[in-house]
Amino acid sequence: MVKHQPLQVYERQLCLSCLTGIYGCRWKRYQRSHDDTTKWEFLWSLILLATFSLLLVWFYFWWEAHNDYNEFNWFLYNRSGEWSDGTVPILATTAAGFTYITFLTILALCHVAVGQQLNLHWLHKIGVTVALLTTIIGVISVTQMWGEEWDIVIISLQATGPFLHIGALAAATALSWLVAGQVARAEKTRFQVLVMVLYLSVLLGLYLAPLSITSPCIMDQSTLRPPPQIIGHQGAPMLAPENTALSFQRALRLNASGLEGDVTISLDGVPFLMRDRTLRRTTDVAQVFPDRQFDDASLFNWTDLQSLNAGQWFIKDDPFWTVESMSQRELHQAGSQRVCSLQHMLRLAASQNRTALLHLHRPPPQHPRYLDWLNDTLESIHLSGIPQHMVMWTEDWQRGFVQAAAPGFQQTSLKKQPVEELQQRGISRLLLRYNQANERDIREFGSRNISLTLYTVNEPWLYSLLWCSGVPSVSSEAPQILLKLHAPIWLMSPDEYRLIWIATDLLSFAIVVGVFVFQKWRMSGMNSYNPEQIMLSAAAVRRSSRDVNIMKEKLIFSEVSNGVGGADELYMENGFDYYTNQGIGH
């Protein structure tokens, strides 16, 4: 009667073949080895681990930088003069590279777990090198062009730190199986001590990591302040073209607390709303006035500006990936927008009793209104009928003159300065980028009656963090998202966090101890028997003495060369299954 190998043996051989084949192109059984990894391959393993770590940080950076994708694309536009979504290729290559390197890292850990020699194939070595160099170039480029954005990593850790700690602890706990197996199999005491010290150091660091984790959202709910007011940055630019009447109307319909616009003066002295220095990005000036498309926006008179379409670009470029969700009616409205005047925007704000936050662009020296542009702006504000106390004035140039002409304005500074200096200058508000104010600044400004507005806040996690920090207002391109939040995304008391922290550490410690005990027992059991005797005693009944001698010689050679762990393959090659102590069949 022919007897067959157990199904689990075939599965084990198949798994080993896939493992060593994908990682090192060693598909055949005789190509596998339990020998120690060479120094060269060990170096490549370290390079793979370093690449994985760098890509993990790079991937996390771009995941959290989603709040500022539009800002990044605008930077690229100002450098190249052409609008394109530069985040798409970066995100695609980052996701592909991270997935590939993570897969190789998992395969390497599996090799270590089953005692296989690490032998990375040369094609993978090229792939790892390309991924490493590409990521390094990306990091350097972003640092030079957009260095302040790295602050998003530190800020986001306040929102994700408690959860990243649990994830890192879970990963370290899972690695205990691998570490315990290596320690139990190792013959050199020095190696065992080194591995144990390194692993326990990492584990202890993770156990104590919450001592350094701080987050505004770890607080008593009773001390939570009202949600920050939301000012529509250029209206609601995710729902309609920026700085247009439709965009401001959408923001007001969402119940935004204010409107924020960028003011430019036309050739004939009409203040209008335009963020860029030229009209190329947000109008069809290239078709209507092809010879003037690179001219400063302020060098067009109001009649020429009104002849331009300021909405079709939004449908064509889809800067926030929101066009597909819009109805035909909404698309028609967006596509028919014109350049909006400051006076129109202020009238919209006044009709709903909303604040108007103004960024002013001074015209170039050759402009006919170069000396009178402030008077033109103040005149438009007066004609709009908006109360002075509803206007936030940010321009520093001739601020004293403006204070005398319109004493009711909320004087707002764009520069972070000592409170005493701000008060001496009559400034009651600050408008800062969200990375320019920490919790201490927020408390200090609040206690000294300096109202703080942070920009540009689009992501719910960032809004929640600032809410917990006590920020009174934010400027956002996504009021339709933030206004749906009725509470921070997460909020827990210090006692609740300590309970989660201690419970997680204790559970991890118990699992690690259990894994080490089990691996020690498992390895000691495997080393307590003599596989040669088991093989010979069982095979003597079914095999000739010549077959037994051949098997004995192979077993001795295998144990000398590869260790006991490779003996199962020798048994299988000779038709003997040592799991069941039976011959495969004759």
C-alpha positions in Angstrom: 0.0 0.0 0.0 1.4 3.4 -1.0 1.4 6.0 1.7 1.5 9.7 0.9 3.1 12.6 2.7 0.8 14.6 5.0 -0.8 17.6 3.4 1.0 20.0 5.8 4.4 18.8 4.6 3.5 19.7 1.0 2.2 23.0 2.2 5.4 23.7 4.1 7.5 22.9 1.1 5.3 25.1 -1.1 5.6 28.0 1.3 9.3 27.7 1.5 9.6 27.6 -2.2 7.5 30.7 -2.6 9.4 32.5 0.2 12.9 31.8 -1.1 11.8 32.1 -4.7 10.2 35.5 -4.5 13.0 36.9 -2.3 16.1 35.4 -3.8 14.9 33.4 -6.9 15.8 30.2 -5.1 12.9 28.0 -6.2 14.5 24.6 -5.9 14.9 22.7 -2.7 18.6 22.2 -3.1 19.1 25.9 -3.5 17.8 26.6 0.0 20.2 26.9 2.8 20.3 27.2 6.6 23.8 28.6 6.6 24.5 31.9 8.3 23.8 34.9 6.1 26.9 36.4 4.6 28.2 39.8 5.6 27.3 41.2 2.2 23.8 39.9 2.3 23.5 41.1 5.9 24.5 44.6 4.7 21.7 44.5 2.1 19.3 43.5 4.8 20.2 46.6 6.8 19.9 48.7 3.6 16.4 47.2 3.1 15.4 48.0 6.7 16.7 51.6 6.3 14.8 52.1 3.1 11.6 50.8 4.7 12.1 53.2 7.7 12.7 56.2 5.4 9.7 55.3 3.2 7.5 54.9 6.2 8.3 58.4 7.3 8.0 59.7 3.8 4.6 58.0 3.4 3.4 59.3 6.7 4.5 62.8 5.8 2.5 62.9 2.6 -0.5 61.2 4.3 -0.7 64.1 6.8 0.3 66.8 4.3 -3.1 66.2 2.6 -4.2 69.4 4.5 -1.8 71.4 2.3 -2.0 69.7 -1.1 -3.4 72.9 -2.7 -0.7 75.0 -1.2 2.0 72.7 -2.6 0.4 72.8 -6.1 0.3 76.6 -5.9 4.0 76.7 -5.0 4.7 74.6 -8.1 2.6 76.9 -10.2 4.5 79.9 -9.0 7.8 78.2 -9.9 6.8 76.7 -13.3 4.0 79.0 -14.5 1.9 76.0 -15.4 -0.8 74.5 -13.2 -0.8 70.8 -12.5 -1.5 68.5 -9.6 2.0 67.6 -8.5 0.8 65.5 -5.6 -0.6 62.7 -7.9 2.8 61.4 -9.2 4.3 61.7 -5.8 1.5 59.8 -4.1 1.5 57.1 -6.8 5.2 56.5 -6.6 5.3 56.7 -2.8 2.5 54.1 -2.5 4.0 51.8 -5.0 7.5 52.0 -3.5 6.2 51.6 0.1 4.2 48.6 -0.8 7.1 47.0 -2.6 9.7 47.6 0.1 7.2 46.5 2.9 6.6 43.3 1.0 10.4 42.6 0.8 10.8 43.5 4.5 8.1 41.0 5.4 9.8 38.3 3.3 13.1 39.0 5.0 11.6 38.6 8.4 9.9 35.3 7.3 13.4 34.1 6.1 14.8 34.8 9.6 11.8 33.1 11.2 12.2 29.8 9.4 16.0 29.9 9.6 16.6 30.4 5.9 19.7 32.2 4.6 19.0 35.8 3.4 20.0 36.1 -0.2 18.3 39.1 -1.9 18.0 38.7 -5.7 20.0 41.3 -7.7 16.7 42.6 -9.3 15.4 43.4 -5.8 18.7 45.0 -4.9 18.3 47.3 -7.8 14.7 48.0 -6.8 15.7 48.8 -3.2 18.5 51.1 -4.4 16.1 53.0 -6.7 13.5 53.3 -3.9 16.1 54.6 -1.5 17.7 57.1 -3.8 14.3 58.4 -5.1 13.1 58.9 -1.5 16.3 60.7 -0.5 16.0 63.0 -3.5 12.3 63.7 -2.7 13.1 64.5 1.0 15.9 66.9 -0.1 13.6 68.6 -2.7 10.7 69.1 -0.3 13.0 70.4 2.4 14.5 73.0 0.0 11.2 74.1 -1.5 8.6 73.5 1.2 10.7 73.0 4.4 8.1 74.4 6.8 5.7 71.6 5.9 7.8 69.1 7.9 6.2 70.7 11.0 3.1 68.8 10.0 4.8 65.6 11.2 5.4 66.9 14.7 1.9 68.5 14.9 0.2 65.3 13.6 1.9 63.2 16.3 -0.1 65.1 18.9 -3.2 63.7 17.1 -1.9 60.2 16.2 0.7 59.6 18.9 -1.5 57.6 21.3 -2.6 55.3 18.5 0.8 55.0 16.8 2.1 54.0 20.2 -0.4 51.1 20.4 0.4 50.1 16.8 4.2 50.2 17.4 3.8 48.2 20.6 1.7 45.6 18.7 4.4 45.3 16.0 7.1 44.9 18.6 5.1 42.3 20.5 4.5 40.3 17.3 8.3 40.4 16.7 8.8 38.6 20.0 8.1 35.3 18.2 11.0 35.9 15.8 13.3 37.2 18.5 12.6 34.4 20.9 13.2 31.8 18.1 16.6 33.3 17.3 17.6 33.4 20.9 16.5 29.8 21.5 18.3 28.5 18.3 21.5 30.5 18.9 24.5 28.6 20.1 26.6 31.6 21.1 25.8 33.2 24.4 27.1 36.6 23.3 24.7 36.6 20.4 21.8 35.7 22.7 22.6 38.5 25.1 23.0 41.0 22.3 19.7 40.2 20.7 17.9 40.2 24.1 19.4 43.5 25.2 18.4 45.2 21.9 14.9 43.8 21.8 14.2 44.5 25.5 15.6 48.0 25.1 13.2 48.7 22.3 10.3 47.2 24.2 11.1 49.1 27.4 11.2 52.3 25.3 7.8 51.6 23.9 6.4 50.8 27.3 7.6 54.2 28.6 6.9 56.2 25.4 3.6 57.6 26.7 5.6 59.6 29.3 6.7 61.8 26.3 3.4 61.8 24.4 1.4 65.0 24.9 -1.8 65.9 23.1 -4.3 68.7 23.7 -7.0 66.2 23.3 -6.0 64.3 26.4 -8.0 66.5 28.7 -11.2 66.5 30.8 -14.2 67.1 28.5 -15.6 69.7 31.0 -12.7 72.0 30.1 -13.3 71.8 26.3 -13.9 75.2 24.8 -16.4 76.1 22.0 -15.4 75.0 18.5 -13.2 77.4 16.6 -15.1 79.7 14.2 -14.5 78.9 10.5 -13.6 81.6 8.1 -14.0 80.6 4.4 -10.6 81.0 2.8 -11.4 82.4 -0.6 -15.0 81.4 0.1 -15.6 77.7 -0.3 -13.0 76.9 -3.0 -13.7 73.2 -3.0 -17.3 73.8 -4.1 -16.8 76.8 -6.4 -14.0 78.7 -8.1 -11.9 80.6 -5.5 -12.5 84.3 -4.9 -15.8 84.3 -6.9 -19.2 85.4 -5.8 -20.5 81.8 -6.0 -17.7 80.6 -3.7 -18.5 83.3 -1.1 -22.2 82.5 -1.4 -21.5 78.8 -0.8 -19.4 79.6 2.3 -22.2 81.8 3.7 -24.8 79.1 3.0 -22.6 76.7 5.1 -22.8 79.2 7.9 -19.1 80.2 7.9 -18.3 82.9 10.4 -16.5 85.0 7.9 -15.1 85.4 4.3 -11.4 85.7 3.4 -10.3 87.3 0.1 -7.2 88.5 -1.7 -7.6 92.1 -2.9 -5.9 93.6 -6.0 -6.5 97.1 -7.5 -7.4 97.4 -11.2 -5.9 99.8 -13.6 -8.8 102.2 -13.0 -8.9 101.9 -9.2 -11.5 99.1 -8.7 -10.5 96.7 -5.9 -11.2 93.1 -7.0 -10.4 89.6 -5.8 -7.4 87.7 -7.2 -4.8 85.6 -5.4 -2.2 85.3 -8.2 -0.1 88.1 -9.7 -1.4 87.1 -13.1 -4.7 86.0 -14.5 -3.5 82.9 -16.3 -4.4 80.3 -13.7 -8.0 81.3 -12.8 -9.3 83.0 -16.0 -9.3 82.6 -19.7 -7.1 85.6 -20.3 -4.9 83.4 -22.6 -7.8 83.2 -25.1 -9.3 86.7 -24.6 -6.0 88.7 -24.3 -3.3 86.3 -25.5 -0.7 89.1 -25.7 -1.3 90.1 -22.1 -1.6 86.8 -20.3 1.7 87.3 -18.4 0.8 90.9 -17.4 0.2 91.8 -13.8 -3.5 91.4 -12.9 -3.6 95.0 -11.7 -2.7 96.3 -15.1 -6.2 95.4 -16.5 -9.1 97.8 -16.2 -12.4 96.7 -14.7 -14.1 96.5 -18.0 -11.5 94.1 -19.3 -11.6 92.0 -16.1 -15.4 91.6 -16.4 -15.0 90.2 -19.9 -13.0 87.2 -18.6 -14.4 83.9 -17.5 -13.3 83.0 -13.9 -14.9 79.6 -13.6 -14.1 77.3 -16.5 -10.6 76.7 -15.1 -12.1 75.2 -12.0 -14.0 72.6 -14.0 -11.0 71.8 -16.2 -8.3 71.6 -13.5 -10.5 70.2 -10.7 -8.0 71.5 -8.0 -9.7 69.7 -5.1 -11.0 66.6 -7.0 -14.6 67.7 -6.3 -16.0 68.4 -9.8 -17.2 64.8 -10.3 -19.6 65.1 -7.3 -21.2 68.3 -8.6 -24.6 68.4 -10.4 -25.1 69.8 -13.9 -26.6 72.9 -12.4 -23.7 73.4 -10.1 -21.2 72.9 -12.9 -23.1 75.5 -15.0 -23.0 78.0 -12.2 -19.3 77.4 -11.5 -18.4 77.6 -15.2 -20.1 81.0 -15.7 -18.4 82.9 -12.9 -16.7 86.3 -13.4 -14.0 88.2 -11.5 -15.6 89.4 -8.3 -15.1 92.9 -7.0 -14.2 93.6 -3.3 -17.4 95.6 -2.9 -19.6 92.7 -4.0 -17.9 90.3 -1.6 -18.2 92.8 1.3 -21.9 93.2 0.6 -22.4 89.5 0.8 -20.6 89.4 4.2 -22.6 92.4 5.5 -25.9 90.8 4.4 -25.2 87.9 6.7 -23.4 89.9 9.4 -20.2 88.0 8.7 -16.6 89.1 9.2 -14.4 90.0 6.1 -10.7 89.1 6.3 -8.7 91.0 3.7 -5.3 90.3 2.2 -4.1 93.3 0.1 -1.7 93.2 -2.8 0.0 96.5 -3.5 0.2 97.3 -7.3 3.6 97.7 -9.0 5.3 101.1 -9.0 4.2 101.8 -12.7 0.6 101.4 -11.7 -1.4 104.7 -11.9 -3.0 104.0 -8.5 0.3 103.1 -6.8 0.0 106.0 -4.4 -3.8 105.9 -3.9 -4.5 102.2 -3.7 -5.3 102.3 0.0 -7.8 105.1 -0.5 -9.4 103.1 -3.3 -9.7 100.1 -1.0 -11.1 102.1 1.9 -13.6 103.8 -0.4 -14.9 100.4 -1.6 -15.3 99.2 2.0 -17.2 102.3 2.9 -19.5 102.0 -0.1 -20.3 98.3 0.6 -22.0 99.3 3.8 -20.2 96.7 6.0 -19.7 97.9 9.6 -16.1 98.7 10.3 -15.8 96.3 13.2 -16.6 93.4 10.8 -13.4 94.1 8.7 -10.1 92.4 9.6 -7.3 94.6 8.2 -4.0 92.8 7.7 -1.9 95.3 5.7 1.0 96.7 7.7 1.9 99.5 5.2 0.6 102.8 6.5 -1.4 101.1 9.3 -1.5 104.3 11.3 -3.2 106.1 8.4 -5.8 103.3 8.1 -6.4 103.3 11.9 -7.1 107.0 11.7 -9.4 106.7 8.7 -11.3 103.6 9.9 -10.8 103.3 13.7 -13.3 100.4 13.9 -11.3 97.9 11.9 -10.0 94.8 13.6 -6.3 95.5 13.1 -4.7 92.1 12.3 -1.1 91.2 12.1 0.4 88.4 9.9 3.6 88.3 12.0 4.1 86.6 15.4 5.3 89.3 17.8 5.4 89.8 21.5 2.0 90.7 23.0 3.3 94.1 24.4 4.4 95.1 20.9 1.1 94.1 19.4 -0.9 96.1 21.9 1.3 99.2 21.5 0.5 99.1 17.8 -3.2 98.7 18.4 -3.4 95.2 17.0 -6.1 93.0 18.4 -5.8 90.0 16.2 -3.2 87.6 14.8 -3.4 85.6 11.6 -0.8 82.9 11.5 -0.1 79.6 9.8 -1.1 76.7 11.9 2.5 75.7 12.6 3.5 79.1 14.0 1.6 78.9 17.3 1.9 76.2 20.0 -0.3 75.6 23.0 1.6 78.0 25.1 1.2 80.8 22.5 -2.5 80.1 22.2 -2.9 80.4 26.0 -0.8 83.5 26.2 -2.6 85.4 23.4 -6.0 84.4 24.7 -5.2 85.6 28.2 -4.0 89.0 26.8 -7.1 89.5 24.6 -5.3 88.9 21.3 -7.6 86.9 19.1 -5.8 84.2 17.1 -6.8 82.8 13.7 -4.8 80.0 12.2 -4.7 79.1 8.5 -5.2 77.0 6.4 -7.0 74.2 8.2 -8.7 71.7 6.0 -8.4 68.3 7.7 -10.8 67.2 10.6 -7.9 65.9 12.6 -6.1 69.2 12.5 -9.3 71.1 13.3 -9.9 68.8 16.2 -6.4 69.3 17.6 -6.8 73.1 17.4 -10.2 72.9 19.0 -8.7 71.0 22.0 -6.0 73.6 22.1 -8.5 76.4 22.5 -7.9 78.2 19.2 -10.8 80.7 18.7 -11.0 80.7 14.9 -9.4 79.1 11.8 -9.3 79.9 8.1 -10.3 76.9 5.9 -10.8 75.9 2.3 -13.1 73.1 3.4 -15.8 74.7 5.6 -18.3 72.1 4.3 -16.2 69.4 6.0 -15.2 71.1 9.2 -18.7 72.5 10.0 -20.0 68.9 10.2 -17.9 68.2 13.2 -19.8 68.6 16.4 -17.0 67.3 18.6 -13.3 66.6 18.3 -12.5 63.3 16.5 -11.3 61.9 19.8 -11.1 63.1 23.3 -10.1 61.2 26.4 -9.3 62.2 30.0 -5.8 61.7 31.4 -7.2 58.8 33.6 -8.6 57.0 30.6 -5.4 57.4 28.7 -3.3 56.1 31.6 -5.7 53.1 31.9 -5.3 52.3 28.2 -1.5 52.8 28.4 -1.0 50.5 31.4 -3.4 47.8 30.1 -1.7 47.7 26.7 1.8 47.4 28.3 0.7 44.6 30.6 -0.9 42.7 27.8 2.2 43.1 25.7 4.4 42.0 28.5 2.3 38.9 29.2 2.4 37.9 25.5 6.1 38.4 25.2 6.9 36.3 28.2 4.5 33.6 27.0 6.1 33.6 23.6 9.7 33.3 25.0 8.7 30.5 27.3 6.9 28.6 24.5 9.8 29.1 22.1 12.3 27.9 24.7 10.1 24.8 25.4 9.6 24.2 21.7 13.3 24.4 20.8 14.4 22.3 23.8 12.0 19.6 22.7 13.4 19.6 19.2 16.9 19.3 20.4 16.1 16.5 22.9 15.8 13.8 20.3 18.3 12.3 18.0 16.9 12.5 14.5 19.4 10.0 13.2 18.3 7.3 15.6 14.6 7.9 14.8 15.3 7.7 11.1 17.4 4.6 11.3 15.1 2.7 13.7 12.1 3.4 11.5 13.8 3.0 8.2 15.6 -0.2 9.1 12.3 -2.1 8.9 11.5 -0.8 5.4 14.9 -0.1 3.8 18.0 -2.0 2.9 21.2 -1.4 4.7 22.5 0.5 1.7 19.6 2.9 1.8 20.0 3.4 5.5 23.7 4.2 5.1 23.0 6.7 2.4 20.4 8.4 4.5 22.8 8.4 7.5 25.5 10.0 5.5 23.2 12.7 4.1 21.8 13.4 7.6 25.3 13.7 9.1 26.3 16.0 6.2 23.2 18.1 6.6 23.6 18.5 10.3 27.2 19.6 9.9 26.4 22.0 7.1 23.0 23.3 7.8 22.0 22.3 11.3 19.2 20.1 12.5 16.6 22.4 10.9 17.3 21.1 7.4 16.9 17.4 8.2 13.2 17.2 7.1 14.2 17.9 3.5 16.7 15.0 3.6 14.0 12.7 4.9 11.6 13.7 2.2 14.3 13.3 -0.6 14.7 9.7 0.5 11.0 9.0 0.7 10.8 9.1 4.5 8.5 11.2 6.5 9.9 11.7 10.0 6.6 13.4 11.1 4.9 10.0 11.0 8.0 7.8 11.1 6.7 6.0 8.0 8.1 5.4 4.6 6.5 7.3 1.8 5.7 4.1 0.0 7.0 1.0 -1.8 
